[in-house]
Amino acid sequence: ANHRDAWVVRLPEKFPNAKPPPRLTDRPELGIDTSKVGVNAKKMLSTCRLLSLTVDDIGRGAVDYLRDGLSSDMFQVENDGPTLEYRAMMCVARMCGVAMSRYGEHFSPQGRQEPREFRSREWNAWYVRDGEMRVLGILRQTLLAEANKIKRQYNLRNDAAMTIRESETCPMDYSLPLLKKIS
């Protein structure tokens, strides 16, 4: 999580061989076959596993695992089981949702319209924003589908092991024992 690329997800280009058309009317139809899109979010998932880790993960040895990992320069949390993986996937999906919500008006029909002036500053910004939204949307849909697949495959229930705190910080009585073990 302390390296920038742990927060980066790369998707293939929408039109890998495309060059900007000389006129707007020459542009190919929008759309992509999502069954052929490769998503590589391994580093992001590792970061979200770290954020979603509980004391019960990693054979109830999460605190020792974190302590050992802090001494490593390239610490990554690996998949420890279906509940941690589910929480990590939901964490990334929520981050994508928050990032997408920051685009506000771009989701409206008027905001989705491509600017008329080809290669203008607005046109370039529109394509960058549209690409970012496409990546976030594909990543979010992919992870929600995979998280639900894990939930069904392992018959996971909505219990404490599946829940990620959303409304408040960790209670102090949970934090103090962890702080004593780490220091």
C-alpha positions in Angstrom: 0.0 0.0 0.0 3.0 2.3 0.4 3.8 2.1 -3.4 1.9 4.2 -5.9 1.3 1.2 -8.2 -0.6 -0.6 -5.4 -3.4 1.9 -6.1 -3.4 1.6 -9.9 -5.5 -0.7 -12.1 -4.7 -1.0 -15.8 -7.2 -2.0 -18.4 -6.5 -2.5 -22.1 -7.4 0.3 -24.5 -10.9 0.6 -25.8 -9.7 0.8 -29.4 -6.0 -0.3 -29.3 -5.3 0.5 -32.9 -7.3 3.6 -33.1 -6.0 7.0 -34.2 -7.9 10.2 -33.7 -10.3 10.5 -36.7 -10.0 13.6 -38.9 -13.7 14.2 -38.4 -16.2 13.3 -35.7 -18.4 11.4 -38.1 -15.6 9.0 -38.9 -15.4 7.6 -35.4 -16.2 3.9 -34.8 -19.3 3.0 -32.8 -18.8 3.1 -29.1 -19.0 -0.2 -27.2 -16.8 -3.0 -26.2 -17.1 -6.7 -25.8 -16.7 -6.9 -22.0 -16.2 -10.7 -22.2 -12.7 -10.0 -23.7 -11.6 -7.3 -21.2 -8.7 -8.3 -19.0 -8.7 -6.7 -15.6 -5.5 -6.8 -13.5 -6.3 -5.4 -10.1 -3.9 -7.7 -8.1 -2.1 -4.9 -6.4 -5.2 -2.9 -5.6 -6.8 -6.1 -4.2 -3.8 -6.6 -2.0 -4.1 -3.0 -0.7 -7.8 -3.6 0.0 -7.1 -6.9 1.7 -4.8 -4.9 4.0 -7.6 -2.3 4.6 -10.1 -5.1 5.2 -8.0 -7.3 7.4 -9.5 -8.3 10.8 -7.8 -10.0 13.8 -9.5 -13.2 12.9 -7.9 -13.5 9.4 -4.7 -15.4 8.6 -5.4 -18.1 11.1 -6.2 -15.6 13.8 -2.6 -14.3 13.4 -3.3 -11.1 11.5 -1.5 -8.9 14.1 1.8 -10.9 13.8 1.4 -11.0 10.0 1.1 -7.2 10.0 4.1 -6.8 12.3 6.2 -9.0 10.1 5.0 -7.2 7.0 5.9 -3.8 8.3 9.6 -4.7 8.2 9.3 -5.6 4.5 9.6 -3.0 1.7 7.2 -4.9 -0.6 4.5 -6.1 1.8 1.4 -7.5 0.1 -1.5 -9.3 1.7 -2.2 -12.5 -0.2 -5.6 -14.2 -0.5 -6.3 -15.8 2.9 -9.7 -17.2 2.1 -13.2 -16.4 0.8 -14.3 -13.9 3.5 -11.2 -11.7 3.3 -11.3 -11.9 -0.5 -15.0 -10.9 -0.5 -14.3 -7.9 1.8 -11.4 -6.8 -0.3 -13.4 -7.0 -3.5 -16.2 -5.0 -1.9 -13.7 -2.5 -0.7 -12.4 -1.9 -4.2 -15.9 -1.8 -5.6 -16.9 0.9 -3.1 -13.8 2.9 -3.9 -14.8 2.8 -7.5 -18.3 3.9 -6.7 -17.0 6.8 -4.6 -14.7 7.8 -7.4 -17.5 7.6 -10.0 -19.8 9.7 -7.9 -17.3 12.5 -8.1 -18.0 12.9 -11.8 -21.5 14.2 -11.0 -23.0 15.7 -14.1 -21.0 13.6 -16.5 -23.5 10.8 -15.7 -26.4 12.9 -17.0 -27.5 12.5 -20.7 -26.2 16.0 -21.4 -22.8 15.3 -19.7 -22.4 12.1 -21.7 -22.6 14.0 -25.0 -19.3 14.4 -26.8 -18.2 18.0 -27.4 -18.6 19.1 -31.0 -15.3 20.9 -31.4 -12.9 18.1 -32.4 -9.5 18.2 -30.6 -10.5 21.1 -28.5 -9.6 21.3 -24.8 -13.1 20.3 -23.9 -13.0 17.4 -26.3 -9.7 16.1 -24.9 -10.9 16.4 -21.3 -14.2 14.6 -22.2 -12.2 11.6 -23.6 -10.0 11.4 -20.6 -12.9 11.6 -18.2 -14.9 9.1 -20.3 -12.0 6.7 -20.2 -11.6 7.0 -16.4 -15.3 6.4 -15.9 -15.1 3.4 -18.2 -12.2 1.8 -16.2 -14.0 2.5 -12.9 -17.3 1.1 -14.2 -15.7 -2.1 -15.6 -13.6 -2.7 -12.5 -16.6 -2.1 -10.2 -18.9 -4.4 -12.2 -16.2 -7.1 -12.4 -15.5 -7.1 -8.7 -19.1 -7.0 -7.7 -19.8 -10.0 -9.9 -16.7 -11.9 -8.5 -17.6 -11.0 -4.9 -21.1 -12.4 -5.4 -19.7 -15.5 -7.1 -17.5 -16.1 -4.0 -20.4 -15.5 -1.7 -22.5 -18.1 -3.6 -19.7 -20.6 -4.1 -18.7 -20.7 -0.4 -22.3 -20.2 0.8 -21.2 -17.2 2.9 -23.7 -15.5 5.1 -23.9 -11.9 6.1 -22.2 -12.2 9.5 -19.5 -10.3 11.3 -16.7 -11.9 9.2 -18.3 -10.5 6.0 -18.9 -7.0 7.3 -16.7 -4.0 6.8 -17.1 -1.0 9.1 -18.6 1.9 7.3 -20.3 4.2 9.7 -17.7 4.7 12.4 -14.1 4.1 13.4 -12.9 1.0 15.1 -13.9 1.0 18.8 -11.1 1.9 21.2 -11.5 -1.4 23.1 -10.6 -3.2 19.9 -7.7 -0.9 19.1 -5.9 -0.9 22.4 -4.9 -4.6 22.5 -3.6 -4.3 18.9 -1.5 -1.2 19.8 0.0 -3.0 22.8 0.9 -6.0 20.6 2.5 -3.9 17.9 4.5 -1.6 20.2 
